[in-house]
Amino acid sequence: MTSILFIGDVVGRAGRRVLRELLPGLREELAPDFVVVNGENAAGGIGITPKEADELLKLGVDAITLGNHTFRHREIWPYLADERRIVRPYNYLPTQPGRGTTIVEAGGTTLGVVNLSGIVHLQAGSPPLVAVDAALREVAHCDQILVDMHAEVTSEKVALGWYLDGKVTAVVGTHTHVPTADFRVLPGGTAYITDVGMTGARGGVIGMKKEQSIAVMRTHMPMRYEPSEVDPWLMGVFVESAGPRKAAAIRQILRSAAAPSA
């Protein structure tokens, strides 16, 4: 049996700190074979740089997935080409930096990781439900396959889950930063959840300072957002397999962390 711990969108310094503090305990408790983290908000709450990516990988993260803020920081562009353990949505343009799939190995077992982006309210080069067929061919020989669907609307995520049911081990949704209660194993054996949630400050508005978000919504004037530090949580899912590319169970991992010392 293979197990995968997937951790939702790491947001800013608070998210990185929570991951640093809680991941060792989760490793001891759950003994996952693989740890995959969405890191697209790791740098100041938006995007990722090589510094944050290296930090996550040094924690023993096997693979990093991204999303719509992938290219926010130019210094990550060459890193995406050089570091195979980090992936951006497969259905971006092939001319854009990076790759959309990767394969990691542990104890003789291979895990194929696929990253996709929704197209409703987000920019992507092709529809995810069309592009995913080519993506799966790149990881078809893997023992297990995890798909991170980074999308704004639930319908795209749910549709992808049904389309891939029986073809992959798990389809996990990211991007909205709010965990959903629909985690389950679909009839064909694919573990599914519409959104894993975020690893960051729950005391803000999807990880950012609540005062800034409220001000923007009340005044309709732009403001620079900053990550919150209030009420930090780690949010993820733990998937256990029942054979090649088949899930036996999925459960939510929702853990609070202590506030930073003054």
C-alpha positions, -999 to +999 in steps of 0.1 A: +000+000+000+013+035-009+003+066+009+004+103-002+002+134+019-009+164-002-007+198+015-028+227+002-016+261-010+012+273+013+006+311+018+034+334+028+057+332+058+029+319+081+023+290+057+060+281+054+064+283+092+034+260+098+047+235+073+081+236+089+066+230+124+039+205+117+053+183+088+078+164+110+049+153+133+027+144+104+055+122+090+058+104+123+020+100+127+011+091+091+043+077+077+035+089+041+055+075+013+052+108-006+046+144+004+034+168-023+028+205-016+011+233-036+035+262-032+022+288-056+016+314-028+047+307-008+065+340-016+048+368+003+014+353-005+017+354-043+040+333-065+071+314-055+109+321-059+138+297-059+144+306-022+109+293-011+110+263-034+144+253-020+130+257+015+101+234+008+123+208-008+147+208+021+118+199+044+117+166+024+088+176+001+089+152-029+072+175-054+058+211-056+028+220-077+018+255-087-010+275-103-021+308-117+007+328-099+035+306-113+053+332-133+048+361-109+085+363-100+109+362-130+137+344-110+116+313-109+115+309-146+149+292-152+144+273-119+113+257-134+133+243-163+162+231-141+144+216-110+122+186-120+105+183-086+085+215-093+057+216-119+034+243-132+000+236-149+004+213-179-022+231-199-002+263-201+015+272-234+044+249-243+064+280-249+061+290-212+088+280-188+086+247-169+068+214-172+034+201-162+043+166-150+070+150-129+078+115-116+092+109-081+103+076-065+103+062-030+111+027-019+108+014-054+073+030-060+068+057-085+044+086-082+034+107-113+024+142-104+002+162-128-006+199-124-036+215-143-053+249-143-089+256-148-099+280-176-129+297-160-117+331-146-081+319-151-057+319-180-045+286-195-035+275-230-060+248-234-090+232-215-078+209-187-102+181-196-086+181-231-050+185-221-050+159-193-050+130-218-015+140-231-003+147-195-013+112-184+006+096-212+038+111-197+032+093-164+013+063-176+039+038-164+038+051-128+025+030-099+004+059-086-008+092-102-018+124-083-035+153-102-036+188-087-064+207-104-059+244-096-092+260-105-115+288-095-149+271-100-160+238-085-177+225-117-143+222-135-128+203-106-158+180-101-160+173-139-123+164-140-127+141-110-154+121-128-134+121-160-104+107-144-122+083-121-105+049-124-075+064-143-056+080-115-050+075-077-062+110-067-076+143-080-071+171-055-085+206-060-065+237-050-067+275-054-097+287-034-080+283-001-111+270+016-114+232+024-145+215+011-163+186+028-167+163-003-136+142+001-144+106-010-132+077-031-152+077-064-168+045-077-138+038-101-113+040-073-100+076-075-097+097-043-113+131-048-117+165-030-129+198-046-105+219-025-079+209-001-077+243+015-046+264+024-017+262+047-016+297+061-034+322+083-071+313+087-076+346+106-073+366+073-092+365+041-079+334+022-046+340+039-042+378+035-048+405+061-085+408+066-084+446+070-069+451+035-094+428+019-123+445+036-110+479+026-107+469-011-142+455-011-157+485+006-139+513-014-132+495-047-097+511-046-066+490-051-043+481-022-012+460-017-022+428+000+000+413+027-002+378+042-018+375+076-002+358+105-034+352+125-046+317+134-023+296+112-034+262+100-021+233+079-047+219+055-042+188+035-054+153+026-040+119+032-046+093+005-040+055+009-038+033-022-055+000-028-033-011-056-018+006-088-036+039-094-064+030-071-073+046-038-086+028-007-093+059+014-089+097+016-092+118+047-087+155+055-058+168+076-067+200+093-043+211+120-039+244+138-005+258+148+006+280+176+007+318+168+043+332+164+059+344+196+061+382+200 
